[in-house]
Amino acid sequence: MRILLVYPEFPDTFWSFKHALKFIRKKAGAPPLGLLTVAAMLPHGWEKRLVDLNATSLSQDDLAWADYVFISAMVVQRDSAQALIARCKEAGVKMVAGGPLFTMEPERFPDVDHLVLNEAELTLPPFLADLANGRAQRVYATDEHPDITQTPAPLWHLANFKHYDTVSIQFSRGCPFNCDFCNVTALLGRRPRLKTAEQIIAELDGLYALGWRKGVFFVDDNFIGNKKQLKAELLPALIEWRKGKTGMPFNTEVSINLVDDPELISLMTQAGFNTVFVGIETPNEDSLIECSKIQNKNRDLVESVKQLQRAGLQVQGGFIVGFDSDPISIFQQQIDFIQKSGIVTAMVGLLQAPPGTRLYERLQSEGRLLDDMSGDNVDGSTNIVPKMGLDTLREGYRKILSQIYAPKSYYDRVLTFLREYQPPKIKTHLDMQHILALWRSIYQLGIRGVERAEYWRLFFWTLFRRPRLFPMAITFAIYGFHFRQVAEKCM
């Protein structure tokens, strides 16, 4: 059996980093972890190829070679997935689809031959058994959650690493919190399920043996969902594994209550974590109560962010406007918070209600749902009718983006962060493309760019005040270029 695993293209979004990746001559952020893991679950004798449409193109020869095309996608990849399905149908090749997009919207894809939904550890084996016996059904789904200690390591060798700037791995699934706008618990449950430390070390060993030295992103919905096992098993194992190794800094997603556990923070930085994404959402306490973001309540969020920065963790932040409890002043409040906190990578989006969430159910009962959600966090769209009015919300949203990614505000925020940050000791690895990226940034941003005065201010301030952070400062300058291109589409 010949299996072609195809990953649809992402649109130009906040997290695509398409404009930034050009500076280092990379095509995409990371290879598709889900498809590479599914590939490892397929029978060993089957031939497997990966085509990531974010990094390369799909040829007619690829389709002619395949007995089946396996597709996985998120909601934001919907348009590309539909185009891919149409092309496969025209070519007469059978399709198997799974992942969040198809699990949430199976009825939208009548042309897909087989839908293997939810978590593949439970739904893929019965599909493969039925396929072998010539009686494969169209839909395989489950309400249960698998034991991921049995999940195999991804087949990294199927990906062409030269196209990517980072690689994703996964330690846990699920989140103990239940924010009413988030569909993580609907898809993966509230009880975090964990891999063993031995599994993670084996995956990292596999990457290291293939020559990977750049960043590794732990894609966990909340990496600190089970603090006890992190402290007792995984983090000590990572600290031991890192000894004598170069590169491979880690980043992940956590809840803000990480700041309440200095021991855990210390173990994470010793293990090689230098960046965490935190769902800040809003500085408005009433809105936090409204969306059940209990872990963010009753704390000084700016100081919490700065504590993490001073401990060696760059904080990337997610922010939302459009809650029923948001006052008209929320837009300036968000701007002030982002600037004061020094959160350089600040993703601000309109509130959206994914199917399966408590927010979706409430707004549906109130008759306040609009069209399908796009899945793009920063395209200025929403599928809800906000209490403050859609025009007011969009106008305020444009105000936020126009200010936080204006060159002066953005570079001021970078400097605010660099003054606080105390980087962990990780032996860095810089390849030639990252060195060349400096010269490209000088030309694109320091000579041609509208931000050239701010660029040179950051350039020399960091070079003379915090020279160890100079590569990070240039990276942030390049990020800012990308963020402005994305933000301008909404303004």
TAPE-V144644 format. One record per residue. N is the residue number from 1. RES is the residue in one letter. SS is DSSP state (@ for helix, = for strand, . for the rest). PSI is psi in whole degrees, -180 to 180 (999 if undefined). NEAR is the number of other C-alpha atoms within 12 Angstrom. Layout:
N|RES|SS|PSI|NEAR  N|RES|SS|PSI|NEAR
//
This chain:
1|M|.|134|19  2|R|=|120|25  3|I|=|124|35  4|L|=|115|39  5|L|=|119|44  6|V|=|129|47  7|Y|=|119|42  8|P|.|160|39  9|E|.|143|36  10|F|.|144|32  11|P|.|178|29  12|D|.|97|29  13|T|.|175|34  14|F|@|-48|37  15|W|@|-5|32  16|S|@|-31|33  17|F|.|28|36  18|K|@|-43|33  19|H|@|-31|30  20|A|@|-38|37  21|L|@|-25|32  22|K|@|-28|27  23|F|@|-27|33  24|I|@|13|32  25|R|.|42|25  26|K|.|154|28  27|K|.|-33|30  28|A|=|164|38  29|G|.|-55|36  30|A|.|151|38  31|P|.|157|41  32|P|.|105|42  33|L|@|-44|37  34|G|@|-48|40  35|L|@|-38|41  36|L|@|-31|39  37|T|@|-42|34  38|V|@|-40|41  39|A|@|-37|39  40|A|@|-17|30  41|M|@|-11|27  42|L|.|157|32  43|P|.|140|19  44|H|.|-31|14  45|G|.|-9|12  46|W|.|145|18  47|E|=|139|21  48|K|=|136|33  49|R|=|149|32  50|L|=|133|40  51|V|=|110|34  52|D|=|110|40  53|L|.|-9|31  54|N|.|-15|32  55|A|.|-23|31  56|T|.|-179|23  57|S|.|162|19  58|L|.|123|28  59|S|.|163|19  60|Q|@|-32|15  61|D|@|-37|13  62|D|@|-48|26  63|L|@|-39|32  64|A|@|-31|22  65|W|@|-33|23  66|A|.|140|31  67|D|.|-36|24  68|Y|=|145|33  69|V|=|123|43  70|F|=|129|43  71|I|=|135|48  72|S|=|143|48  73|A|.|158|38  74|M|.|170|32  75|V|@|-38|33  76|V|@|-17|32  77|Q|@|14|31  78|R|@|-49|33  79|D|@|-44|23  80|S|@|-38|27  81|A|@|-42|36  82|Q|@|-39|29  83|A|@|-39|21  84|L|@|-43|37  85|I|@|-43|36  86|A|@|-39|20  87|R|@|-41|25  88|C|@|-41|34  89|K|@|-42|23  90|E|@|-35|16  91|A|@|-10|22  92|G|.|24|21  93|V|.|138|29  94|K|=|149|30  95|M|=|143|36  96|V|=|125|44  97|A|=|146|49  98|G|=|-172|43  99|G|.|176|39  100|P|@|-41|33  101|L|@|-51|36  102|F|@|-30|35  103|T|@|-38|34  104|M|@|-28|31  105|E|.|51|25  106|P|@|-30|27  107|E|@|-15|14  108|R|@|-4|19  109|F|.|65|30  110|P|.|-20|20  111|D|.|-9|26  112|V|.|131|34  113|D|.|-41|29  114|H|=|128|33  115|L|=|112|40  116|V|=|97|38  117|L|.|179|36  118|N|.|-141|34  119|E|.|126|35  120|A|@|-24|41  121|E|@|-28|32  122|L|@|-32|25  123|T|@|-23|33  124|L|@|-43|36  125|P|@|-45|22  126|P|@|-33|24  127|F|@|-46|31  128|L|@|-38|27  129|A|@|-45|17  130|D|@|-37|18  131|L|@|-42|21  132|A|@|-29|14  133|N|.|6|11  134|G|.|24|10  135|R|.|41|13  136|A|.|131|21  137|Q|.|172|23  138|R|.|-38|27  139|V|=|132|27  140|Y|=|120|31  141|A|.|163|30  142|T|.|152|21  143|D|.|-3|17  144|E|.|166|18  145|H|.|134|26  146|P|.|163|26  147|D|.|110|23  148|I|@|5|26  149|T|@|-13|20  150|Q|@|0|19  151|T|.|129|33  152|P|.|162|29  153|A|.|144|34  154|P|.|152|31  155|L|.|81|31  156|W|@|-31|36  157|H|@|-15|23  158|L|@|-21|27  159|A|.|144|36  160|N|.|99|29  161|F|@|-20|28  162|K|@|-17|26  163|H|@|-12|25  164|Y|=|155|33  165|D|.|-12|36  166|T|=|168|35  167|V|=|144|39  168|S|=|141|37  169|I|=|171|40  170|Q|.|130|40  171|F|.|-38|42  172|S|=|161|40  173|R|=|143|36  174|G|.|165|36  175|C|.|135|30  176|P|.|-17|28  177|F|.|167|33  178|N|.|60|28  179|C|.|136|32  180|D|.|-10|31  181|F|.|-3|36  182|C|.|133|33  183|N|.|9|32  184|V|@|-48|30  185|T|@|-32|28  186|A|@|-37|32  187|L|@|-38|32  188|L|@|-4|35  189|G|.|169|29  190|R|.|-15|24  191|R|.|111|26  192|P|.|129|32  193|R|=|136|30  194|L|=|147|35  195|K|.|166|31  196|T|.|159|28  197|A|@|-36|27  198|E|@|-38|23  199|Q|@|-47|27  200|I|@|-43|33  201|I|@|-40|29  202|A|@|-40|22  203|E|@|-43|33  204|L|@|-39|38  205|D|@|-40|22  206|G|@|-42|21  207|L|@|-44|29  208|Y|@|-39|24  209|A|@|-28|15  210|L|.|0|19  211|G|.|8|20  212|W|.|130|32  213|R|.|-3|31  214|K|.|-166|33  215|G|=|152|32  216|V|=|124|35  217|F|=|118|32  218|F|=|112|35  219|V|.|16|28  220|D|.|143|31  221|D|.|-34|39  222|N|.|100|40  223|F|.|-29|44  224|I|.|24|43  225|G|.|-28|31  226|N|.|87|32  227|K|@|-37|29  228|K|@|-48|18  229|Q|@|-33|23  230|L|@|-50|31  231|K|@|-38|27  232|A|@|-31|18  233|E|@|-64|25  234|L|@|-52|31  235|L|@|-43|36  236|P|@|-37|27  237|A|@|-38|27  238|L|@|-38|34  239|I|@|-43|29  240|E|@|-41|18  241|W|@|-37|25  242|R|@|-20|29  243|K|.|125|18  244|G|.|0|12  245|K|.|153|26  246|T|.|139|21  247|G|.|-158|29  248|M|.|54|36  249|P|.|150|40  250|F|=|147|39  251|N|=|162|35  252|T|=|-176|37  253|E|=|133|37  254|V|=|165|42  255|S|.|159|41  256|I|@|-20|40  257|N|@|-3|33  258|L|@|-35|34  259|V|@|-19|34  260|D|@|-3|23  261|D|.|82|21  262|P|@|-35|20  263|E|@|-43|20  264|L|@|-42|32  265|I|@|-46|36  266|S|@|-43|29  267|L|@|-39|31  268|M|@|-44|41  269|T|@|-37|35  270|Q|@|-34|31  271|A|@|-13|37  272|G|.|8|40  273|F|=|131|41  274|N|=|-2|40  275|T|=|139|38  276|V|=|139|43  277|F|=|130|40  278|V|=|132|37  279|G|=|91|39  280|I|=|-45|44  281|E|=|-64|46  282|T|.|145|45  283|P|.|-2|38  284|N|.|114|35  285|E|@|-40|27  286|D|@|-37|22  287|S|@|-34|30  288|L|@|-41|32  289|I|@|-43|23  290|E|@|-42|25  291|C|.|10|35  292|S|.|34|22  293|K|.|67|30  294|I|@|-30|25  295|Q|@|-17|29  296|N|@|-10|35  297|K|.|155|25  298|N|.|44|17  299|R|.|156|21  300|D|.|98|23  301|L|@|-36|36  302|V|@|-47|28  303|E|@|-35|21  304|S|@|-44|32  305|V|@|-45|42  306|K|@|-33|31  307|Q|@|-42|30  308|L|@|-40|44  309|Q|@|-45|35  310|R|@|-24|29  311|A|.|-6|33  312|G|.|13|35  313|L|.|116|44  314|Q|=|133|43  315|V|=|118|46  316|Q|=|143|37  317|G|=|143|35  318|G|=|134|33  319|F|=|148|38  320|I|=|137|41  321|V|=|149|51  322|G|.|7|45  323|F|.|153|41  324|D|.|-31|28  325|S|.|-2|23  326|D|.|126|34  327|P|.|170|26  328|I|.|-27|23  329|S|.|-2|23  330|I|@|-31|32  331|F|@|-45|36  332|Q|@|-34|26  333|Q|@|-43|27  334|Q|@|-44|40  335|I|@|-48|36  336|D|@|-41|22  337|F|@|-47|32  338|I|@|-43|42  339|Q|@|-44|32  340|K|@|-35|28  341|S|@|-20|39  342|G|.|26|39  343|I|.|103|50  344|V|.|-51|42  345|T|.|90|40  346|A|=|107|44  347|M|=|112|40  348|V|=|126|48  349|G|=|164|39  350|L|=|147|42  351|L|.|130|44  352|Q|.|154|40  353|A|.|97|38  354|P|.|143|40  355|P|.|142|34  356|G|.|-10|25  357|T|.|161|25  358|R|@|-34|25  359|L|@|-43|31  360|Y|@|-46|31  361|E|@|-41|20  362|R|@|-47|21  363|L|@|-31|28  364|Q|@|-43|21  365|S|@|-26|11  366|E|.|0|15  367|G|.|35|14  368|R|.|26|23  369|L|=|141|24  370|L|.|-142|21  371|D|.|179|17  372|D|.|146|22  373|M|.|147|30  374|S|.|-26|31  375|G|.|-4|36  376|D|.|121|33  377|N|.|-25|34  378|V|.|36|41  379|D|.|5|33  380|G|.|13|38  381|S|.|161|32  382|T|.|155|34  383|N|.|21|30  384|I|=|160|36  385|V|.|105|29  386|P|.|151|30  387|K|.|-33|21  388|M|.|-6|22  389|G|.|138|20  390|L|@|-41|25  391|D|@|-42|17  392|T|@|-43|23  393|L|@|-46|33  394|R|@|-37|29  395|E|@|-43|22  396|G|@|-37|34  397|Y|@|-45|40  398|R|@|-35|31  399|K|@|-44|28  400|I|@|-52|40  401|L|@|-41|41  402|S|@|-27|28  403|Q|@|-48|31  404|I|@|-21|39  405|Y|.|8|39  406|A|.|142|27  407|P|@|-48|33  408|K|@|-46|25  409|S|@|-43|28  410|Y|@|-49|40  411|Y|@|-33|40  412|D|@|-41|33  413|R|@|-39|35  414|V|@|-45|46  415|L|@|-38|36  416|T|@|-43|27  417|F|@|-48|40  418|L|@|-29|38  419|R|@|-29|26  420|E|@|-35|28  421|Y|.|133|32  422|Q|.|99|24  423|P|.|143|32  424|P|.|160|29  425|K|.|96|26  426|I|.|128|29  427|K|.|112|21  428|T|.|158|25  429|H|.|115|20  430|L|.|123|23  431|D|.|176|18  432|M|@|-34|13  433|Q|@|-35|22  434|H|@|-34|27  435|I|@|-42|20  436|L|@|-29|19  437|A|@|-33|30  438|L|@|-47|29  439|W|@|-36|20  440|R|@|-38|26  441|S|@|-38|38  442|I|@|-44|27  443|Y|@|-50|20  444|Q|@|-41|25  445|L|@|-39|34  446|G|@|-20|26  447|I|@|-49|17  448|R|.|-23|15  449|G|.|154|22  450|V|.|-18|19  451|E|.|16|31  452|R|@|-36|23  453|A|@|-42|20  454|E|@|-36|30  455|Y|@|-48|37  456|W|@|-32|26  457|R|@|-46|25  458|L|@|-42|40  459|F|@|-54|33  460|F|@|-33|20  461|W|@|-47|25  462|T|@|-41|28  463|L|@|-38|19  464|F|@|-28|13  465|R|@|-41|17  466|R|.|64|23  467|P|@|-29|19  468|R|@|-27|22  469|L|@|9|30  470|F|@|-45|25  471|P|@|-38|26  472|M|@|-40|32  473|A|@|-43|39  474|I|@|-38|43  475|T|@|-44|34  476|F|@|-38|40  477|A|@|-42|47  478|I|@|-42|42  479|Y|@|-44|36  480|G|@|-38|40  481|F|@|-45|38  482|H|@|-48|33  483|F|@|-37|38  484|R|@|-38|37  485|Q|@|-42|27  486|V|@|-44|32  487|A|@|-36|33  488|E|@|-23|26  489|K|.|-23|19  490|C|.|-4|28  491|M|.|999|21
//
